[in-house]
Amino acid sequence: MSYRIAGIDVHKKMLAVVVANVEVEGEYQFERRPFGSNPEQLRLLSEWLLEQQVEEVVTSWAGAVQSRAARAQAGFPRRGTTGEAARLAQELTLSFVPDAEQRLWRTVMRRKYQLTRNRVQLQNRLEALLEEAHIKLSSLVSDLLGASSRRMLKALADGETSPVALAALADQRLRATPAQLCDALGACPELNAVYRRLLKMMLEELQFVEQQIR
């Protein structure tokens, strides 16, 4: 099982980043990549470290260790080189490698985090699909994936065309009135079958991701 750590050293306008893939036997390989120091580049750096499944990050300022890759978005005050970044990564490798059980739990939690991000992305895609299909449900419900919304969306995906019938599936505690829901669902009678199929696929994908999270 591998364990990825990163060393970051800072130039005035560039961050030198080195990721070491540490094997159980103690062998490791370096991967180098430069990033700019502006906010957009720091965001990209954070995303890259997450994609690389980096567990620990050490920076050139006094060798301080950042325990999560996402903290790489913070600013770093010293200049340096890619060689310095590699040295920092190697020092971190030698100073701390968690035991097998810790690595296992970190792997589990990292997977849960990835699945949670997938769920958020699916929700955003679902909302975009509904907007494209002129279904304005998200403007009336606080949670597009709540129980009331899911019942209506499932029925819509299964072929229901009546806004009145769909609105009747909402919980009575929902703040939106039946008339408001019917208006938001007004495009349902003419909804293209392709939208229904895509909606059904997204709902099935959401169910699968949520089962994996649980």
N, C-alpha and C positions, 0 to 999 in steps of 0.2 A: 504494500500500500504506500502511495506517495504522500508527501506532505509539502505543500508549496508555501514558501516564504518570499518576501520581497525586500530589497534595499532601494532606497530612494535618495539620491544626492542632487543638489540643486544649483543650477546656474542662474544667472540673473533673469534670463528669458526662457530657460529650458530646464526640465526635470529629467535627470538620467535615472531610468528605472531598470532594475535587474530582478528577475524572478528566478528563484532556484527551486528545482523540483527534487526534493530530498527523499531518497529511498530509505526503506527500513534498515538496509545494511550500511547506511551512512554515505552512499554515493549520491552526487547531485549534479545537475546540469543547469547552466545559466541561459536565460533568454533575455536579451536586452531590447529596450524600446524607449525612444525619447518622446517627451510630451512638452507642450508649451506651458507657460505659467499663468495663462489667463483662465477665467472661470470655466469657459467652455472646454478647454483642454483638461482642466482638473476633473470635470465631470466625466470626460472620456476616459481619463486615467482610472477613476473610481470604477467605471463600468468594466474596463479591461481587467482590473484586479479581481473583480467578482467573477468574470468569465473564466479567468485563470484559476479560480477556486483558491485564491491566496488566503492563508489562515492568519499569518502575522506579517506586520510591516515594520521595518526599522528605518528611520530617517537620519539625515546627516546632522541634525541639530542635537548635539549631546547624546547621540545614540538612543534617543527616546523611542520606545516601542509602541506602535499603534496596534491595539488588539483586534481591530476589524478593518478589513480592506476599504470599507466605505469611508473611513476617516482620512483616506488619502486626499479628500477634497480640501483639507485644511492647508493653510499656507506654510511654507518651509523657508526659514530665513538664511540658510547658508549656501554658498556656491560649492560645486564639486565636479566630479567626473564619473563616467560610467565605471571606471576602475574602482573608484571609491564606493559606488553603489554596490558593486560585486563584493567588495571587502565587507561592507555592512551586512549584506545578505549571508555571507559565509560565517561571520561572527554570530549572527542570530541563529544560524543552523547549529553551530557548535554549542551555543549557550542554552538553547531550549528546543527540544523536540518532545512533544507530549507522548505519553504512553499510548499503547494500542487502544485501550478503552476510551481515552479522551479523543483520539482521532476518529474512532467509530461514531461517538456521539456528535462530534463536530460535523461529520459527513451527513448524519441523519438530519441535523438542524439546518445544514446548508441546503439539503434537498428540500426540506419543508419551506425554507425561504424562497427557493426557486419556484416551487409550486404555487406559493402565495402570490408571487409576482406574475406567474402565468394566469392566475385567476383574475387579477386586476386587469391584465391586458385583454383577457377574454371579455370582461365586463365592458371595457372601453370599446372593443370591436362590436359587441352586441348593441351598445347604445348608438354607435355610428351606423350600423345596419338599419336600426329602427328609424333613425332620422332620415336616411336615404329613402326608406320606404314610406315616409310621411306618417309614421306611427309616433305620436308625441307623448307616449306614456311616461318617459323619464322626467317630463316637466311637472308631473302630478304626483309622483311617488318619491319618497325620500330614499328608498332602497330599490333599485331596479331588479335586484335579485332576492327581494323579500318574498314572503309566501304568496301575497296577493298577486304581485307581478308575475311570479312564476306560473301560477295557475292560468292567468290570462294568456301569457306567452305560449305556454304549452298547448292550450286549446287553439290558439291562432296557428301555431305550427302544425297542428293535427288537422287543420282545414276549416275551423269555425270562421264564418264570414260575418256574423251578426254582431255589431258593436254592442247592442243591448245584452245579448247573451254573454259576451265577454265581460262587460262591465258588471254583470251579476255575479261573477266569480270573485270579485274583490271582497275583502273583509269589510264588515260594516264599520269597523273602527278607522278605516282609511279616511283621511281628511277630504279627499276628492269626492265630489258628489257623482252619482250615476250619470247625470247629464254631462258633467265635465269629462268623465271617462269615455262616454260615447262620442263626444266631440274629438277627443284625442285619438280614438280608435276608428275614426270616420273613414279612413282609407282602406279598412279591412275588406269590404266587399269586392273591391277591384284589385286586391293585392296579388301580384304576380306569384305564380306557383314556385318560381325560383327563390323568391324571398322566403317563402314558407319553408322550403327545403334547407336553405342556409340557416334560418332561425332554428330549425330542429337540430341541425348538426352542432350549432353552438351550444344549445342547451344540453345536448348529450355530452359534449366535450367538457362543459362546466361540471356536470354531474360526476364525470370520471375524475377530473382534477380534485374535486372536493372529497371524493372517496379516498383518493391517494393521500390527501392532507390529513384526513382523519386516521 
